[in-house]
């Protein structure tokens, strides 16, 4: 079958699989109908070119049968939605630390149900638990927690938020060997210095638990996140290396193929079978099979056959972004890289054109897919990949050698140290390029964004490839010129010209950092920052727009990610850090990073006070060594600021209703405030009498456009309006600037209200 026909078959099957997993009730009737149509076509048209149609119908019917067969078990598991369940489940993926601090992994249930009343059910679930040792591929974990049914189309039929978990049966056999080998390598790698130590396990074996949230954000912004997940490139490196070594030793074709396949299987077990690894391993196995049979075939046909086989076995892969990106990137390298190489070769030396063609081909094809689910597009991705590309295979190969040589500690240490250098180069590339102005462009994720990015990507490819059609070339050139003009203007506006877009007389700035808080206070030449929001890039954009370079006082009200996640943006630029009580080791690490950048640490408690230029500030909460509210939201630092041109302001952190009542009862809230930073992004957990006492005419709420919490709640908005406050929200107004003018509060917002 030709490459084109096989590709059409794969695309048709992909579309059918998407339809069936999102509408599983149609799976059984659709599969029967498609099979019947195929039989009718064969019976009526025994000759002719209907083979592709029949094969497509049969493959789609097979995928439908897979969905229909699995659905009863998935429905049984999904019936636990909203209930506390106890589940015994076998781990089927690698584990990673989520933004909520939980350890997340995929698993297949053995039994599940209310505690003490489980029943035998086999269905995929997603589990999040407090980090424990032993949750490795092949292990059985018993977890008790709240269950939530997933949306249609997701591979996991249920998400379990574990409250208690234990390893009921450790991984055994090859899974135990792989887990031990992987853990030994991770421990060896993380003993190396940063940058590079935490990234090395991700490069070599796909384990990203040591990758910090800041580094993960930088990898995403720079377009290098694919390097922290094992991909087809890793599989091909392993197969090629074994194939070459056996050939060098004099092994025949059959031995080379068999040993390469065995090595590939061991590698998949070692790194755990993620979608991209499964796709790449199946494709590599097909390639080895064609070599064994003496019939090498085109790469695109092999890719299409691999996609078809995987979608029939597991149709839910069709809705997995990682699988789509992996298949699309591979197809781009097979189809687009050579035309791009010829096009780039007209303008630059051949070696540079070769280096650019590979990441550019992947970026052009993957960009529209990323735009479907990501709210940012990497503009610097091609350049970052060009810089990092030479180091990636070196870190991968030497890292694998360090992993496999664990029985010889001295040799393993030498290999790990050698792999650390390219890993450090990749991490430095990511952090430096991600910090450049205009490195990313915010987009509204969805089909419209995908269409726009797709048109731009196609235009770039056409301009470089230079097809015969003059009209097509001219239209593409126009699209590229307009896009470059818009991108250049945006880079100027968020870079050198950013301070000119905002009035200079502000004294309070509420930054638009998404679902989180970041508020600037300025008095004279001194600046304070209260919380950093969740995203370093968003905070840096706000600092650039407001022309803030140095932070004299950084207040971390508490250590939730939406209040400290952007701290890396100000490392080395902070004078004093006033912080709430740390509760976990991660909190201490944030403080130590700031201290290592030259900041002085001060724990905030009632009685702590100071000045910022001509403005006074004092801490109203928490009470020192409080047993009732020792940490977290209830111990948020509450700050009062005012004087010297700064409107009197009360900042409540994420304080909930109970500590708000305690604060009010303490007599430290005297009223007469001009501005209040509403607690906890406007959640419902507020004390009305506190806001009645404050009666500030302006209420600031830091909140993201898309949040699952319903912030701010209608109840809290009514409460604020009842007390005469004008509500200013970062999700609707963007950056909010306040200042005093003629004894009144002047307001400037980035966007119109609505």
VMD Tcl script that draws the C-alpha trace (Angstrom):
set ca {
  {0.00 0.00 0.00}
  {1.38 3.44 -0.91}
  {2.41 6.05 1.63}
  {-0.54 8.26 0.65}
  {-3.15 5.51 0.96}
  {-1.76 4.31 4.28}
  {-1.76 7.88 5.59}
  {-5.38 8.38 4.52}
  {-6.28 5.17 6.33}
  {-4.54 6.39 9.50}
  {-6.25 9.80 9.37}
  {-9.69 8.25 8.80}
  {-9.17 5.84 11.68}
  {-7.96 8.66 13.91}
  {-11.12 10.67 13.20}
  {-13.34 7.66 13.83}
  {-11.54 6.89 17.09}
  {-12.03 10.50 18.25}
  {-15.74 10.30 17.52}
  {-16.14 6.95 19.27}
  {-14.27 7.79 22.48}
  {-16.22 11.03 22.86}
  {-19.53 9.31 22.02}
  {-19.01 5.78 23.37}
  {-22.73 4.99 23.18}
  {-22.33 4.92 19.39}
  {-19.42 2.47 19.48}
  {-21.37 -0.78 19.27}
  {-23.93 0.22 16.57}
  {-21.28 2.08 14.54}
  {-18.88 -0.87 14.56}
  {-21.65 -3.27 13.46}
  {-22.80 -0.87 10.74}
  {-19.28 -0.30 9.40}
  {-18.55 -4.01 9.35}
  {-21.81 -4.67 7.51}
  {-21.07 -1.99 4.91}
  {-17.61 -3.48 4.35}
  {-19.13 -6.93 3.76}
  {-21.69 -5.49 1.31}
  {-18.97 -3.67 -0.64}
  {-16.90 -6.84 -0.90}
  {-19.91 -8.87 -1.99}
  {-21.10 -6.41 -4.62}
  {-17.77 -5.12 -5.95}
  {-15.34 -7.98 -6.02}
  {-13.14 -6.14 -8.46}
  {-12.01 -2.54 -8.54}
  {-10.24 -0.06 -6.31}
  {-12.35 -0.47 -3.21}
  {-9.69 -2.13 -1.07}
  {-8.81 1.03 0.83}
  {-12.45 1.80 1.60}
  {-13.09 -1.74 2.88}
  {-9.92 -1.72 4.97}
  {-10.80 1.68 6.45}
  {-14.29 0.52 7.38}
  {-12.95 -2.65 8.99}
  {-10.32 -0.73 11.00}
  {-12.90 1.77 12.22}
  {-15.21 -1.12 13.15}
  {-12.35 -2.74 15.08}
  {-11.72 0.49 17.01}
  {-15.44 0.74 17.74}
  {-15.46 -2.82 19.02}
  {-12.60 -1.98 21.39}
  {-14.53 0.99 22.80}
  {-17.77 -0.98 23.07}
  {-16.05 -3.86 24.87}
  {-14.41 -1.58 27.42}
  {-17.39 0.68 28.09}
  {-19.33 -1.50 30.60}
  {-16.33 -1.67 32.93}
  {-15.67 2.07 32.50}
  {-19.30 2.83 33.37}
  {-19.05 0.71 36.53}
  {-16.01 2.68 37.67}
  {-17.57 6.00 36.64}
  {-20.57 5.29 38.86}
  {-18.35 6.15 41.86}
  {-18.39 9.83 40.84}
  {-18.59 12.09 43.89}
  {-18.14 9.27 46.41}
  {-15.30 8.15 48.65}
  {-13.85 4.97 47.16}
  {-11.19 2.42 48.00}
  {-9.35 1.04 44.99}
  {-6.66 -1.53 44.40}
  {-4.97 -0.50 41.17}
  {-1.91 -1.49 39.19}
  {0.35 1.38 38.12}
  {0.59 1.64 34.31}
  {2.60 4.84 33.80}
  {5.44 6.87 35.19}
  {4.66 9.07 38.18}
  {5.09 12.83 38.26}
  {4.59 15.59 40.81}
  {1.67 17.85 39.87}
  {1.28 21.56 40.60}
  {-0.78 20.59 43.67}
  {2.17 18.67 45.16}
  {0.49 15.29 44.63}
  {2.11 12.30 42.98}
  {0.05 11.51 39.86}
  {0.04 8.31 37.82}
  {-2.24 6.22 35.61}
  {-3.44 2.84 36.84}
  {-5.68 -0.08 35.94}
  {-8.14 -1.04 38.65}
  {-8.17 -4.53 40.12}
  {-11.12 -3.76 42.39}
  {-12.90 -0.56 43.42}
  {-15.91 0.58 45.42}
  {-16.97 2.06 48.74}
  {-14.51 1.18 51.54}
  {-15.09 -2.42 52.55}
  {-17.43 -3.12 49.60}
  {-15.16 -3.28 46.55}
  {-15.94 -5.29 43.45}
  {-13.75 -6.67 40.68}
  {-13.57 -4.08 37.91}
  {-10.86 -3.47 35.34}
  {-10.77 0.08 33.97}
  {-8.19 2.87 33.66}
  {-8.11 5.55 36.35}
  {-5.92 8.52 37.26}
  {-4.63 8.63 40.84}
  {-3.20 11.54 42.83}
  {-1.68 10.83 46.25}
  {0.78 12.30 48.70}
  {4.24 11.25 47.47}
  {5.22 7.72 48.55}
  {8.02 5.37 47.57}
  {7.25 2.30 45.50}
  {4.52 3.64 43.17}
  {6.41 2.23 40.18}
  {5.24 0.68 36.95}
  {3.78 -2.74 37.73}
  {3.21 -2.09 41.44}
  {-0.24 -2.42 43.01}
  {-1.34 0.55 45.13}
  {-4.32 0.62 47.48}
  {-5.76 4.12 47.68}
  {-8.73 5.65 49.47}
  {-10.06 9.02 48.43}
  {-12.65 11.17 46.70}
  {-13.59 10.07 43.18}
  {-14.51 12.29 40.25}
  {-15.64 11.07 36.85}
  {-13.66 12.40 33.90}
  {-14.98 14.04 30.76}
  {-15.80 11.94 27.72}
  {-12.76 11.14 25.61}
  {-10.26 10.88 28.44}
  {-8.44 7.61 28.79}
  {-8.96 7.48 32.57}
  {-12.59 6.90 33.42}
  {-12.18 8.23 36.97}
  {-9.82 10.47 38.94}
  {-9.16 9.49 42.55}
  {-7.85 12.21 44.88}
  {-6.18 9.97 47.42}
  {-6.30 10.73 51.14}
  {-4.60 7.49 52.16}
  {-2.40 5.26 50.03}
  {-0.06 2.34 50.44}
  {1.84 0.02 48.15}
  {-0.05 -3.27 48.41}
  {2.36 -5.15 46.18}
  {5.70 -3.79 44.95}
  {6.69 -4.11 41.33}
  {8.19 -7.50 40.54}
  {10.26 -9.13 37.81}
  {11.54 -6.86 35.07}
  {9.44 -4.00 36.43}
  {11.25 -4.23 39.79}
  {14.64 -4.28 38.07}
  {13.66 -1.28 35.95}
  {12.35 0.65 38.99}
  {15.52 -0.02 41.00}
  {17.75 0.91 38.09}
  {15.79 4.09 37.42}
  {15.72 5.13 41.10}
  {19.48 4.59 41.43}
  {20.13 6.77 38.39}
  {17.77 9.53 39.59}
  {19.49 9.58 42.98}
  {22.90 9.73 41.31}
  {21.84 12.49 38.90}
  {20.18 14.72 41.50}
  {23.35 14.76 43.59}
  {24.99 16.75 40.80}
  {24.86 20.58 40.90}
  {22.21 22.73 39.28}
  {21.53 23.65 36.55}
  {21.16 20.29 34.86}
  {20.82 17.84 37.75}
  {17.03 17.82 37.91}
  {16.69 17.78 34.13}
  {19.01 14.83 33.47}
  {16.56 12.06 34.57}
  {13.93 13.56 32.28}
  {16.32 13.57 29.31}
  {17.55 10.02 29.84}
  {14.62 8.04 31.24}
  {11.65 10.42 31.07}
  {11.33 10.91 34.85}
  {10.40 14.56 35.48}
  {9.84 14.45 39.25}
  {13.06 16.39 39.85}
  {12.14 19.11 37.33}
  {11.04 22.20 39.24}
  {7.88 24.12 38.36}
  {9.97 27.09 37.23}
  {12.12 24.95 34.94}
  {9.05 23.21 33.55}
  {7.54 26.62 32.72}
  {10.79 27.69 31.05}
  {10.93 24.48 29.00}
  {7.36 25.10 27.82}
  {8.02 28.74 26.98}
  {11.19 27.90 25.04}
  {9.61 25.01 23.11}
  {11.94 22.45 24.69}
  {9.43 20.55 26.82}
  {9.53 17.60 24.41}
  {13.07 16.89 25.61}
  {11.88 16.07 29.15}
  {9.65 13.30 27.81}
  {11.06 10.21 26.16}
  {10.22 10.37 22.45}
  {10.75 8.50 19.23}
  {14.25 9.93 18.98}
  {15.25 8.07 22.13}
  {13.81 4.81 20.80}
  {15.64 5.16 17.50}
  {18.90 5.94 19.30}
  {18.59 2.71 21.30}
  {17.67 0.59 18.25}
  {20.41 2.10 16.07}
  {23.06 1.67 18.78}
  {22.24 -2.03 19.36}
  {21.92 -2.69 15.63}
  {25.35 -1.15 15.04}
  {27.03 -2.94 17.95}
  {25.72 -6.37 16.90}
  {26.76 -5.69 13.33}
  {30.20 -4.67 14.55}
  {30.46 -7.96 16.42}
  {29.66 -9.90 13.25}
  {26.03 -10.77 13.97}
  {23.74 -11.58 11.06}
  {20.64 -9.69 10.02}
  {18.29 -11.85 12.03}
  {20.36 -11.52 15.22}
  {20.67 -7.76 14.76}
  {16.90 -7.40 14.44}
  {16.04 -9.71 17.34}
  {18.53 -8.12 19.76}
  {17.45 -4.63 18.71}
  {13.81 -5.52 19.42}
  {14.74 -7.00 22.81}
  {16.69 -3.86 23.68}
  {13.75 -1.72 22.57}
  {11.36 -3.68 24.78}
  {13.69 -3.32 27.76}
  {13.98 0.41 27.10}
  {10.19 0.83 27.00}
  {9.89 -0.96 30.36}
  {12.70 1.17 31.80}
  {11.16 4.51 30.81}
  {7.50 3.33 31.19}
  {5.11 3.11 28.19}
  {4.03 6.70 27.58}
  {2.03 7.40 24.36}
  {5.00 8.79 22.42}
  {7.21 5.88 23.50}
  {4.55 3.33 22.55}
  {4.08 4.94 19.14}
  {7.82 5.11 18.52}
  {8.46 1.57 19.74}
  {5.73 0.12 17.50}
  {7.10 2.06 14.54}
  {10.65 0.87 15.29}
  {9.41 -2.72 15.62}
  {7.72 -2.48 12.21}
  {10.92 -1.07 10.74}
  {12.92 -3.98 12.20}
  {10.37 -6.42 10.82}
  {10.72 -5.01 7.30}
  {14.49 -5.34 7.61}
  {14.14 -8.95 8.75}
  {11.86 -9.71 5.77}
  {14.21 -7.90 3.42}
  {11.51 -5.45 2.32}
  {12.38 -1.95 3.64}
  {9.42 0.41 3.23}
  {8.86 4.14 3.41}
  {8.93 5.76 6.82}
  {5.54 7.46 6.39}
  {3.87 4.13 5.65}
  {5.44 2.60 8.76}
  {4.29 5.54 10.86}
  {0.74 5.24 9.50}
  {0.62 1.49 10.16}
  {1.90 2.07 13.70}
  {-0.79 4.71 14.31}
  {-3.50 2.39 12.95}
  {-2.41 -0.56 15.08}
  {-2.27 1.55 18.24}
  {-5.64 3.22 17.63}
  {-7.34 -0.14 17.13}
  {-5.86 -1.50 20.37}
  {-6.31 1.75 22.34}
  {-8.69 4.22 20.62}
  {-8.34 6.69 23.53}
  {-4.88 7.54 22.23}
  {-6.66 9.61 19.57}
  {-7.57 12.19 22.23}
  {-4.11 12.23 23.85}
  {-2.13 15.41 23.01}
  {1.21 13.65 23.53}
  {0.36 10.95 21.00}
  {-0.86 13.51 18.46}
  {2.25 15.65 18.85}
  {4.55 12.66 18.62}
  {2.94 11.30 15.45}
  {2.72 14.76 13.86}
  {6.34 15.61 14.63}
  {7.52 12.32 13.15}
  {5.42 12.86 10.03}
  {6.84 16.38 9.70}
  {10.40 15.08 9.82}
  {9.60 12.47 7.17}
  {7.68 14.75 4.79}
  {8.59 18.38 5.41}
  {12.20 18.47 6.61}
  {13.74 17.81 3.17}
  {11.75 20.51 1.30}
  {12.56 22.93 4.11}
  {16.22 21.94 3.90}
  {16.26 22.76 0.18}
  {14.47 26.06 0.79}
  {16.74 27.15 3.63}
  {19.77 26.04 1.63}
  {19.13 28.89 -0.80}
  {19.83 31.46 1.92}
  {22.37 29.88 4.27}
  {25.18 27.32 4.50}
  {24.07 23.68 4.19}
  {25.05 22.62 7.75}
  {23.02 25.46 9.28}
  {20.08 24.71 6.97}
  {20.18 21.06 8.04}
  {20.22 22.03 11.73}
  {17.29 24.42 11.27}
  {15.10 22.25 9.04}
  {14.42 19.57 11.67}
  {13.10 21.75 14.56}
  {11.35 24.07 12.09}
  {9.47 21.17 10.48}
  {8.33 19.92 13.88}
  {7.34 23.43 15.02}
  {5.32 24.13 11.87}
  {3.26 20.94 12.18}
  {2.93 20.79 15.97}
  {2.08 24.47 16.47}
  {-1.62 24.15 15.52}
  {-2.01 21.07 17.72}
  {-0.46 22.87 20.70}
  {-2.83 25.81 20.11}
  {-5.80 23.50 20.70}
  {-4.99 23.10 24.41}
  {-2.24 25.55 25.36}
  {-2.74 29.23 26.16}
  {0.69 30.23 24.87}
  {2.78 29.69 21.74}
  {6.56 29.62 21.83}
  {8.01 32.21 19.45}
  {11.60 31.41 20.33}
  {11.12 27.62 19.98}
  {13.03 27.09 16.73}
  {16.07 29.03 17.94}
  {16.00 27.30 21.34}
  {15.77 23.89 19.68}
  {18.63 24.77 17.38}
  {20.81 25.63 20.38}
  {19.76 22.63 22.44}
  {19.61 20.00 19.66}
  {23.31 19.02 19.68}
  {23.26 18.45 23.45}
  {20.06 16.39 23.66}
  {21.27 13.07 22.14}
  {24.54 13.31 24.06}
  {22.73 13.73 27.37}
  {20.32 10.93 26.46}
  {22.92 8.34 25.40}
  {25.41 9.02 28.19}
  {22.57 9.26 30.72}
  {21.31 5.84 29.64}
  {24.82 4.44 30.01}
  {24.96 5.91 33.52}
  {21.61 4.27 34.26}
  {22.61 0.85 32.93}
  {26.03 0.84 34.61}
  {24.50 1.13 38.11}
  {26.20 -2.13 39.28}
  {29.54 -0.35 38.76}
  {29.14 2.82 40.88}
  {32.41 4.45 39.81}
  {31.63 4.00 36.12}
  {28.04 5.13 36.66}
  {29.23 8.28 38.45}
  {31.59 9.09 35.57}
  {28.85 8.67 32.97}
  {26.40 10.75 35.06}
  {28.95 13.54 35.43}
  {29.59 13.47 31.68}
  {25.85 13.62 30.93}
  {25.38 16.51 33.36}
  {27.20 19.03 31.13}
  {24.85 18.79 28.10}
  {21.88 18.69 30.50}
  {23.11 21.93 32.08}
  {23.45 23.46 28.61}
  {19.86 22.54 27.74}
  {18.51 23.94 31.03}
  {20.47 27.18 30.59}
  {19.20 27.48 27.03}
  {15.62 27.04 28.25}
  {15.83 29.59 31.07}
  {17.66 32.22 29.03}
  {15.46 32.00 25.92}
  {12.25 31.83 27.96}
  {13.20 35.08 29.71}
  {13.59 37.00 26.42}
  {10.91 39.63 25.69}
  {8.27 38.17 23.39}
  {9.51 34.60 23.85}
  {5.90 33.44 24.02}
  {2.65 34.76 22.65}
  {-0.56 34.31 24.64}
  {-3.43 32.73 22.72}
  {-6.96 31.64 23.57}
  {-6.69 27.87 23.30}
  {-9.19 26.23 20.96}
  {-10.03 25.58 17.30}
  {-9.81 29.26 16.31}
  {-6.28 29.59 17.71}
  {-5.32 26.32 16.00}
  {-6.67 27.67 12.68}
  {-4.71 30.93 12.99}
  {-1.49 29.16 13.97}
  {-2.07 26.60 11.21}
  {-2.44 29.31 8.55}
  {0.70 31.07 9.78}
  {2.65 27.80 9.93}
  {1.57 26.86 6.41}
  {2.53 30.32 5.15}
  {6.02 30.03 6.66}
  {6.50 26.60 5.11}
  {5.35 27.82 1.68}
  {7.61 30.87 1.79}
  {10.61 28.65 2.55}
  {9.78 25.81 0.16}
  {8.87 28.16 -2.74}
  {6.28 26.10 -4.70}
  {5.51 26.76 -8.38}
  {2.27 28.73 -7.77}
  {3.06 32.46 -7.77}
  {-0.27 33.41 -6.17}
  {0.30 30.97 -3.32}
  {3.77 32.37 -2.72}
  {2.55 35.98 -2.71}
  {-0.34 35.25 -0.33}
  {1.98 33.39 2.02}
  {4.52 36.21 1.97}
  {1.77 38.69 2.87}
  {0.66 36.53 5.82}
  {4.25 36.23 7.09}
  {4.94 39.99 6.74}
  {1.77 40.90 8.65}
  {2.58 38.34 11.38}
  {6.14 39.62 11.72}
  {4.88 43.19 11.99}
  {2.41 42.28 14.73}
  {4.98 40.18 16.60}
  {7.62 42.92 16.33}
  {5.20 45.52 17.63}
  {4.22 43.30 20.53}
  {7.89 42.69 21.44}
  {8.48 46.44 21.53}
  {5.35 47.06 23.61}
  {6.22 44.44 26.23}
  {9.93 45.23 26.05}
  {11.64 48.63 25.66}
  {8.40 50.57 25.14}
  {6.42 48.80 27.85}
  {6.74 51.58 30.49}
  {5.29 54.06 27.98}
  {2.01 52.10 27.84}
  {1.15 52.78 31.48}
  {0.84 56.08 33.39}
  {3.83 56.87 35.56}
  {2.02 58.28 38.63}
  {0.74 54.93 39.96}
  {1.49 53.81 43.51}
  {-0.46 50.51 43.57}
  {-0.42 47.98 40.72}
  {-2.41 44.75 40.63}
  {-0.64 42.54 38.08}
  {-2.56 40.28 35.73}
  {-0.84 36.96 36.46}
  {-3.78 34.61 35.94}
  {-5.26 32.70 38.87}
  {-3.10 34.24 41.59}
  {-2.00 37.40 43.40}
  {0.81 39.83 42.62}
  {0.47 43.44 43.85}
  {3.12 46.17 43.58}
  {3.39 49.12 45.99}
  {5.64 52.04 45.01}
  {6.70 55.00 47.12}
  {9.41 57.23 45.75}
  {12.30 55.04 44.61}
  {11.21 52.04 46.73}
  {9.01 49.17 45.59}
  {7.29 46.29 47.38}
  {5.79 43.20 45.78}
  {3.09 41.26 47.63}
  {3.06 37.69 46.26}
  {4.36 36.63 42.86}
  {1.46 34.81 41.18}
  {1.89 31.34 39.67}
  {3.82 32.18 36.50}
  {7.31 33.79 36.34}
  {6.74 34.96 32.75}
  {3.47 36.74 33.60}
  {5.07 38.44 36.60}
  {8.09 39.50 34.53}
  {5.79 41.05 31.93}
  {4.09 43.07 34.67}
  {7.44 44.20 36.11}
  {8.59 45.26 32.64}
  {5.39 47.19 31.95}
  {5.62 49.02 35.26}
  {9.40 49.61 34.87}
  {10.20 47.82 38.13}
  {13.69 46.38 38.33}
  {14.53 45.95 42.02}
  {12.15 44.73 44.73}
  {13.00 46.30 48.08}
  {10.38 44.29 49.98}
  {8.91 40.99 48.80}
  {5.95 39.73 50.84}
  {5.04 36.05 50.46}
  {1.72 35.90 52.30}
  {1.76 32.07 52.22}
  {3.26 29.33 50.07}
  {0.50 28.19 47.74}
  {1.70 28.00 44.12}
  {-0.60 30.81 43.00}
  {1.22 33.13 45.42}
  {4.86 31.98 45.15}
  {5.07 30.19 41.78}
  {6.55 33.24 40.04}
  {9.30 33.84 42.60}
  {12.05 32.82 40.18}
  {11.33 35.99 38.16}
  {12.77 38.14 40.98}
  {15.69 35.97 42.16}
  {18.71 38.16 42.83}
  {16.58 41.32 42.73}
  {15.06 41.31 46.24}
  {16.26 43.17 49.32}
  {14.02 41.75 52.08}
  {11.56 38.85 52.08}
  {8.68 39.04 54.56}
  {7.01 35.64 54.62}
  {4.33 33.59 56.29}
  {5.13 30.43 58.25}
  {6.59 27.70 55.99}
  {4.90 24.31 56.29}
  {6.77 21.98 53.93}
  {10.26 21.37 52.60}
  {9.26 22.99 49.30}
  {8.43 26.22 51.19}
  {11.88 26.23 52.75}
  {13.46 25.70 49.31}
  {11.69 28.79 47.95}
  {13.05 30.85 50.83}
  {16.56 29.44 50.46}
  {16.59 30.27 46.76}
  {15.66 33.86 47.55}
  {18.23 34.03 50.34}
  {20.94 32.67 48.03}
  {20.10 35.57 45.70}
  {20.98 38.04 48.46}
  {17.60 38.57 50.16}
  {17.19 38.96 53.92}
  {14.47 36.71 55.38}
  {11.98 37.99 57.99}
  {9.02 35.95 59.23}
  {5.83 38.01 59.25}
  {3.76 38.20 62.44}
  {1.70 40.74 64.36}
  {3.94 43.63 65.42}
  {6.41 43.48 62.55}
  {6.47 46.83 60.75}
  {8.64 49.07 58.61}
  {8.77 51.77 55.96}
  {8.90 51.75 52.20}
  {10.12 55.11 51.00}
  {7.63 57.53 52.59}
  {5.04 54.81 53.19}
  {4.50 52.87 56.41}
  {3.57 49.22 56.54}
  {2.71 46.85 59.37}
  {1.68 43.22 59.73}
  {-1.79 42.66 61.21}
  {-1.82 38.86 60.96}
  {-0.82 36.06 61.76}
  {-0.40 35.92 65.49}
  {3.00 34.55 66.37}
  {3.09 30.80 67.18}
  {-0.66 30.45 66.70}
  {-1.94 26.96 67.45}
  {-5.29 27.62 65.79}
  {-3.87 28.84 62.45}
  {-0.30 27.57 62.22}
  {0.17 27.57 58.42}
  {-1.47 27.85 55.01}
  {-4.36 30.16 54.12}
  {-5.31 30.73 57.75}
  {-1.82 32.04 58.50}
  {-1.61 34.35 55.46}
  {0.32 37.54 56.13}
  {-2.16 40.44 56.28}
  {-0.47 43.74 55.51}
  {-1.60 47.32 56.02}
  {0.11 49.97 53.88}
  {-0.51 53.71 53.63}
  {0.85 57.24 53.59}
  {3.34 59.11 51.44}
  {1.06 59.21 48.41}
  {-0.04 55.58 48.68}
  {-3.77 55.13 49.40}
  {-4.33 53.33 52.70}
  {-4.65 49.69 51.75}
  {-5.45 46.38 53.45}
  {-4.13 43.18 51.82}
  {-5.80 40.02 53.11}
  {-3.84 37.26 51.35}
  {-5.99 34.11 51.28}
  {-7.37 34.54 54.81}
  {-10.56 32.53 55.35}
  {-13.62 33.56 57.37}
  {-12.56 32.11 60.74}
  {-9.21 33.95 60.97}
  {-10.90 37.05 59.49}
  {-13.24 37.05 62.50}
  {-10.27 36.61 64.84}
  {-8.45 39.48 63.13}
  {-11.48 41.72 63.47}
  {-11.93 40.81 67.13}
  {-8.31 41.78 67.81}
  {-9.14 45.43 67.18}
  {-6.41 45.98 64.62}
  {-8.82 46.90 61.79}
  {-9.67 50.58 62.32}
  {-11.46 51.27 59.03}
  {-10.86 54.22 56.76}
  {-9.16 52.21 54.02}
  {-9.12 53.36 50.44}
  {-8.31 49.96 48.90}
  {-8.78 46.36 49.98}
  {-7.16 43.38 48.28}
  {-9.98 40.83 48.58}
  {-9.06 37.58 50.27}
  {-8.65 34.31 48.36}
  {-9.51 35.67 44.91}
  {-13.08 36.44 45.98}
  {-14.01 32.98 47.25}
  {-17.19 32.51 49.26}
  {-15.24 32.01 52.52}
  {-15.45 35.63 53.74}
  {-16.53 37.35 56.95}
  {-19.08 40.10 56.02}
  {-18.49 42.12 59.17}
  {-14.81 42.54 58.28}
  {-15.63 44.15 54.93}
  {-18.33 46.25 56.61}
  {-15.65 47.57 58.97}
  {-13.14 48.19 56.16}
  {-15.64 49.87 53.75}
  {-12.98 50.52 51.11}
  {-14.25 52.26 47.95}
  {-11.95 50.10 45.75}
  {-11.69 46.29 45.97}
  {-8.97 44.44 44.03}
  {-9.37 40.78 43.07}
  {-6.53 38.80 41.49}
  {-8.19 36.04 39.48}
  {-7.71 34.10 36.23}
  {-10.18 34.02 33.35}
  {-10.41 30.23 33.43}
  {-10.53 28.80 36.94}
  {-12.37 25.78 38.26}
  {-13.20 27.41 41.59}
  {-15.88 29.85 40.49}
  {-13.82 32.81 41.73}
  {-14.97 35.41 42.45}
  {-18.32 34.17 43.72}
  {-21.53 36.12 43.18}
  {-22.01 36.15 46.95}
  {-18.70 37.92 47.56}
  {-19.30 40.40 44.73}
  {-22.67 41.33 46.27}
  {-20.98 41.72 49.66}
  {-18.42 44.15 48.24}
  {-21.00 46.16 46.29}
  {-23.22 46.36 49.38}
  {-20.34 48.03 51.20}
  {-19.87 50.59 48.43}
  {-16.79 49.09 46.76}
  {-15.97 49.32 43.08}
  {-14.68 45.86 42.17}
  {-11.62 45.70 39.91}
  {-10.70 42.20 38.67}
  {-7.55 41.25 36.80}
  {-9.46 38.73 34.64}
  {-11.60 41.55 33.24}
  {-9.41 44.62 33.61}
  {-5.90 43.17 33.09}
  {-3.22 45.27 34.78}
  {-4.80 47.68 37.31}
  {-2.98 50.84 38.42}
  {-4.07 53.08 41.30}
  {-2.77 56.37 42.64}
  {-3.81 59.40 44.66}
  {-4.91 62.55 42.85}
  {-6.54 65.49 44.65}
  {-7.28 63.30 47.67}
  {-9.11 60.84 45.46}
  {-8.08 57.44 44.13}
  {-7.25 57.59 40.42}
  {-7.77 54.33 38.50}
  {-6.21 53.13 35.25}
  {-6.94 49.67 33.79}
  {-5.43 47.83 30.87}
  {-8.75 46.61 29.48}
  {-12.27 47.89 29.46}
  {-14.65 46.42 31.97}
  {-16.97 43.79 30.59}
}
mol new
graphics top color blue
foreach p $ca { graphics top sphere $p radius 0.5 }
foreach p [lrange $ca 0 end-1] q [lrange $ca 1 end] { graphics top cylinder $p $q radius 0.2 }
display resetview
